[in-house]
Amino acid sequence: MEAAILSGSIKIMLPKLLSLVEKSWNLSKDIMRDIKFLEKELGMIVRSIDMELNAPRQDHGAALLLLSIEDLRELAHGIEDCIDSLMYRASWKQQSSLFRRRVQSPKTLLTGLQFAQKLQRMKQMVVEAHDRRQRYPVPAQTSGDAPSPSSSASDPRLVDADLVGVDEHRAKLLEQLAEAAEGQPMQLKVVSIVGCWGLGKTALAADVYKTEAGGERFDKRAWVCAALRSPGEVLANMLREFGSDCQESVLLDTSNVSQLCVQVRNHLANKRYFIVIDDIQTQAQWKRIKSAFPDDNDGSSRVVVTTTIQSVATACSSENGYVHRMSRLDEKCSKRLFSEKACPKKYLHYDQPDTTAILNKCYGQPLALITMGEFLKSIGWPIGRTCEDACNNIRYHMENGETFGDMRRALMRSYASLGGHALKACLLYFAMFPSDHPMRKKSLLRRWSAEGIVETQASCDAMKLAAENFDELMDRNLIEPIGVSNNGNVKTCQTYGMMREFILQLSVSQNFVTLFCDDKKEAGKYARRLSLHHKNAKDDDRFKNIDLSLVRSLTIFGEACKTVLNFSKYELLRVLDLEKCDDLKDDHIKGICNLLLLKYLSLGGSVTELPEDIAKLEHLEALDVRKTKQDLSPMEVKGFFISWVI
């Protein structure tokens, strides 16, 4: 999982290294030579990671990464620190000439000699790590990015699913699958079932399959799973499902999709057929599979597909089809399903604990309700641990609990299916915000751009790329809209339920975010993105072991201690969100004016005045002052060289 994020981070750093070489900034020949060495090494490392991640499933673990994940992380962060420190030094020199009377030299300003020494250390680190890797070769553990099909649950047709609150969904689907009425197009009808993970799409499709495929209406029937499978594998499995008349399919060549399409068409020609394709992932995958279905002249054949992606569902059912969107269970059905799983019959007469917290956490998703119910039953519900205890430690249980296996795999498949590092990083970024905090789309896009998560060589394309990533996360039902304008544009959004808990667990475990919430710190040894939730960061002692000089993004909700609000410590900061900081004062803003690499700044209602020195922030792209008492006119904004004022 982390390999993809690291690969993306390194790819973003390569243009910065090239920029250093091009601009030179009066660098010595030795420094230039070290930069070019690291540039070549980084390129080789990225190619090695991409080769490993893109290898066929059966080959995962066969290749060796040039460096271990730990070495890669240390190297990537070390190089990023060197680059940003040099950029800060260059910005300070430029500002000191423009504001000679007001700019003071930072105590920790990196000298040319220190920069050269750091580069030498990075160069030596590459050599040492490579030598260590050769001495102790270990197969790369990157298969977590691509779970194997065997990790999927057993055949849903053989399982008695817990179908609660689906009567209306079932009735609508059966209506759509009924015989074509007079006047309707006489062609194949494709029904798509779409919704986020864990809503019971597969269970509902299996229930409908048992109903529709059990009679004599259809000559051919098949149930196939498309998740993590190529079109050739799906078509080969479809042929095997057709029965004894195609035993030769055991030896089918799954790479020859055209030949497989011919064989499927031959088996379905002049026949009525009913086929379910579970968990379609891409439009391209569907396009190849659909070409195997013959024209249906009498309009009696049916294909049902399930997917978590709205655009895929629309593409599948674009001609004479129907898109059925699954909804979450209401409170009554959620409580019923949870209670059936959590409470043994012998305890039904007991007073049940308050389930509000756990039901909110499950957010009406059947898989989450079943999982939590089975977990609480295993620890003695209703006389064992409380719901509150289970909720407070949910991320630990998700990562380690046996009963959470199916839910963990479903969440991991959703995450692993995201193409490229940028989408993964954009999703993990939601861990920066509290669960009760709706995120403004515009602010989120500008933060992604300022962080460099979606940075491109053409800087003007960064916001467009950020918007595309946002739209894809929405399309995949990984985040959901809260506020929508009259023209359908999303204004605010949020993560939800167990998906949010998964994002928190993954972002913290991968050291993507350092989080202070629930009166505890959740992070590794260092902090690149620091988020303080509500009133849980008032103690200076909790920050003794954190090097704030390396923080690139700081977000504060509620109160913070003096150490955190001492902005002289954050020289490399790019994103600073203080809109919800309760104890921000005008005096603090003076320190912000020395954050020369700052790209995004959001200030809260306690700020009454912006100092003139804010003009020093030449890299600032977005300034959010809507909550402040400062009346900032467009002309003043122009004077501050700020391109975006929210």
Summary of the structure (lengths in Angstrom):
residues: 646
radius of gyration: 27.9
end to end distance: 34.3
largest distance: 89.8
contacts: 2035
relative contact order: 0.08
helix: 51%
strand: 11%
